[in-house]
Amino acid sequence: MVIAISGTAWAFDGQPAQDPSIGPKDLSPTEALREGARQYYSGDKAGALNSLQYAAENGQSMAAWKLGEMYAKGDGVQEDDLKAFQYYSQIVRDHGEDRPSAPDAPFVASALVALGSYYLNGIDGSVPKNEARARQIFTHAASYFGDADAQYELGRIYQDNNSRMAIRWYNLAALKGHVGAQARLGETLYAHGNSEKKKARGLMWMTVAREQASGAEANWIHAMHEQYFAVSPEPVRELARNLADGWLRQNRPDVLTAQQVPSQ
């Protein structure tokens, strides 16, 4: 699927100003990117900002992506969703039709997902909510780049009104190891399952997700699993556990090994 990535189609309103303190006489764009990364990870985020800005303005998509992340999260800079949106737009404008195997492809796909999220939720006073645009962007990232986060977001969009499409996108992301997609796939399969075997398949995916969940997503995944486990008859629980153990044994043996190590 090809989508418009230039001009007003992406509402890219100019580019962030280039910092005059760094120029070609000092560093090449590639060197500026490396210097920015070094400064960032050493804790000098102000210095990193200057280096990354110069690198981004001179074609380094990795630098533009990192700047987008910094502004989106308020990481070393004041949080500014519009600036983040502009940097992500720059990446897509310049590289949105690169081959999925291109070196910059992971950053392009990530930028597309970020842009889709901004269109889905909007930015006050700057970017109006536009679910149709968000769906178009996620679909490009999911289909062309095979991005698991985009596939998950599409599943979320379709879950309430088109379970078949939701299952399709969740399944693609789940097979790539996306834990949130595994949980939502299980929830959707369970809700639409008309037999114990199908409901067990849904509970299996929720169990797989629960065993891998960590950080912020662990709470809602554990709560979801407990909700469906509580209402499942014993045969469904047993089959789901066996299916989950088989999947983990084949795909995440480290998780099963960790379960067998006694806590100190």
C-alpha positions in Angstrom: 0.0 0.0 0.0 1.4 3.4 -1.0 0.4 6.4 1.0 1.1 10.1 0.4 4.1 11.1 2.4 5.0 14.6 1.2 3.5 18.1 1.1 0.3 18.8 3.0 -0.6 15.1 3.2 1.6 14.8 6.3 0.9 18.4 7.6 4.6 18.9 8.1 4.8 22.6 9.0 8.5 23.4 8.4 11.5 21.9 9.9 13.2 22.4 13.3 15.8 25.2 13.2 19.3 24.0 12.5 21.7 24.8 15.4 24.5 27.1 14.1 27.0 25.9 16.6 27.6 22.7 14.6 28.4 22.7 10.9 30.1 20.8 8.1 33.5 22.3 9.1 33.1 20.6 12.5 31.5 17.2 11.9 29.9 15.3 9.1 26.2 14.4 9.6 27.3 10.8 10.4 29.9 12.0 12.8 27.3 14.3 14.4 24.9 11.4 14.9 27.6 9.3 16.6 28.6 12.3 18.8 25.0 12.9 19.7 24.6 9.3 20.7 27.7 9.4 22.8 26.6 12.6 24.5 23.1 11.3 25.1 24.3 8.1 26.8 26.9 9.8 28.8 24.2 12.1 30.3 24.9 15.3 28.3 21.5 15.6 26.7 21.8 19.3 26.0 25.0 18.6 24.0 23.3 15.6 22.3 20.4 17.8 21.2 22.7 20.1 19.2 24.5 17.3 17.6 21.3 15.3 16.8 19.6 18.4 15.3 22.5 19.0 12.9 22.5 15.3 11.9 18.8 15.2 11.5 18.8 18.4 9.3 21.3 16.7 7.1 19.6 13.5 6.3 20.2 11.2 9.3 16.9 9.6 10.0 18.1 7.9 13.1 18.9 11.3 14.6 15.4 12.6 13.6 13.8 9.6 15.2 15.8 10.0 18.5 14.8 13.7 18.6 11.2 12.7 18.1 11.4 10.3 21.0 13.1 12.9 23.2 10.4 15.5 22.5 7.5 12.9 22.8 8.7 11.8 26.2 10.2 15.0 27.6 13.6 13.2 27.7 16.2 15.9 28.2 14.0 18.6 26.7 10.6 20.1 27.5 7.9 17.7 26.2 6.5 18.9 22.9 4.3 16.7 20.9 4.2 19.0 17.9 8.0 19.0 17.6 8.0 15.2 18.0 5.3 15.1 15.3 7.5 17.2 13.0 10.5 15.1 13.4 8.6 11.9 12.8 7.0 13.5 9.7 10.5 14.4 8.4 11.5 10.8 8.5 8.4 9.6 6.7 8.6 12.4 4.1 12.2 11.5 3.3 12.1 7.7 3.7 8.4 6.5 3.8 8.8 4.5 0.6 12.2 3.0 1.3 12.4 -0.7 0.9 11.5 -2.7 4.1 15.0 -4.1 4.0 16.6 -0.6 3.9 18.8 0.3 6.9 16.5 3.1 7.9 13.3 1.0 7.7 13.0 0.3 11.5 13.0 4.0 12.2 10.6 4.7 9.4 8.2 2.1 10.7 8.5 3.4 14.3 7.9 7.0 13.0 4.8 5.9 11.2 3.4 4.3 14.3 4.0 7.5 16.3 2.3 9.6 13.6 -0.6 7.2 13.5 -1.0 7.5 17.3 -0.9 11.3 17.1 -3.7 11.3 14.4 -5.7 8.8 16.5 -5.5 11.0 19.6 -4.8 14.4 18.2 -2.5 17.2 19.4 -4.4 20.1 21.0 -4.4 23.1 18.8 -2.2 21.5 16.1 -3.3 18.1 14.8 -7.0 17.2 14.9 -8.1 13.6 15.6 -8.4 11.7 12.4 -9.1 7.9 12.8 -9.2 7.3 9.1 -5.8 8.9 8.6 -4.4 6.9 11.6 -5.8 3.7 10.2 -4.2 4.5 6.8 -0.8 5.1 8.4 -0.9 2.1 10.6 -1.9 -0.1 7.7 1.1 1.1 5.7 3.5 0.4 8.6 1.8 -3.0 9.3 1.6 -4.2 5.7 4.6 -2.7 4.0 7.1 -2.7 6.9 5.5 -5.6 8.8 5.7 -3.6 12.0 4.2 -5.5 15.0 3.3 -2.3 16.9 1.3 -1.1 13.9 -0.4 -4.4 13.6 -1.3 -4.2 17.3 -2.8 -0.7 16.8 -4.9 -1.9 13.9 -6.2 -4.7 16.0 -7.2 -2.2 18.6 -9.0 -0.1 16.0 -10.9 -3.0 14.6 -11.6 -4.9 17.9 -15.0 -3.4 18.6 -16.5 -3.4 15.1 -14.7 -6.1 13.0 -13.4 -9.0 15.1 -12.2 -10.9 12.0 -9.9 -8.0 11.0 -8.8 -7.5 14.7 -7.9 -11.2 15.0 -5.9 -11.0 11.7 -3.8 -8.1 12.8 -3.4 -9.3 16.4 -2.3 -12.7 15.2 0.4 -11.3 13.0 1.8 -9.2 15.8 1.4 -12.1 18.4 3.5 -14.4 16.2 6.2 -11.8 16.3 6.2 -11.9 20.1 4.2 -8.7 20.7 2.9 -9.4 24.2 0.1 -6.9 24.2 -1.2 -8.3 20.9 -1.0 -11.8 22.4 -3.3 -10.8 25.2 -5.8 -8.9 23.0 -5.8 -11.8 20.5 -6.6 -14.2 23.3 -9.4 -11.9 24.6 -11.0 -11.6 21.2 -10.7 -15.3 20.4 -12.2 -16.2 23.8 -15.1 -13.7 23.4 -16.1 -15.1 20.0 -15.3 -18.8 20.7 -18.3 -21.0 20.4 -16.7 -24.2 21.8 -14.4 -25.1 24.7 -11.6 -25.8 22.3 -11.8 -22.3 20.8 -12.1 -20.6 24.2 -9.1 -22.6 25.4 -7.2 -21.2 22.4 -8.1 -17.7 23.6 -7.1 -18.4 27.2 -3.9 -20.0 25.9 -2.8 -16.7 24.3 -3.7 -14.7 27.4 -1.6 -17.2 29.4 1.3 -16.8 27.1 1.1 -13.0 27.4 0.8 -13.2 31.2 4.0 -15.3 31.5 6.0 -12.8 29.5 4.4 -9.5 30.6 6.6 -7.0 32.5 6.6 -3.3 33.3 3.5 -1.2 32.9 1.7 -3.7 30.7 1.9 -6.5 33.3 -1.0 -5.1 35.4 -3.7 -5.0 32.7 -2.5 -8.3 31.2 -2.6 -10.1 34.6 -6.0 -8.6 35.3 -7.3 -9.7 32.0 -6.0 -13.3 32.4 -7.5 -13.5 35.9 -10.9 -12.3 34.7 -11.2 -15.0 32.0 -9.5 -17.7 34.0 -12.0 -17.3 36.8 -15.0 -17.9 34.5 -13.5 -20.8 32.5 -14.4 -24.4 33.3 -11.6 -26.7 34.4 -11.3 -28.5 31.0 -10.7 -25.1 29.3 -8.1 -24.1 31.9 -6.2 -27.4 31.5 -6.2 -27.3 27.7 -5.1 -23.6 27.7 -2.3 -24.4 30.1 -1.0 -27.3 28.0 -1.2 -25.2 24.8 0.6 -22.3 26.5 3.4 -24.5 27.8 3.8 -26.0 24.3 4.0 -22.5 22.8 6.5 -21.2 25.4 8.6 -24.3 25.1 9.0 -23.8 21.4 9.2 -20.0 21.3 10.3 -18.8 24.8 12.1 -21.6 26.6 13.8 -19.0 28.8 10.4 -18.1 30.3 9.8 -21.7 31.3 13.3 -22.0 32.7 12.8 -18.9 34.8 9.6 -20.4 36.2 11.5 -23.5 37.4 14.2 -21.5 39.3 13.2 -21.3 42.9 13.1 -17.8 44.4 15.7 -17.0 47.0 
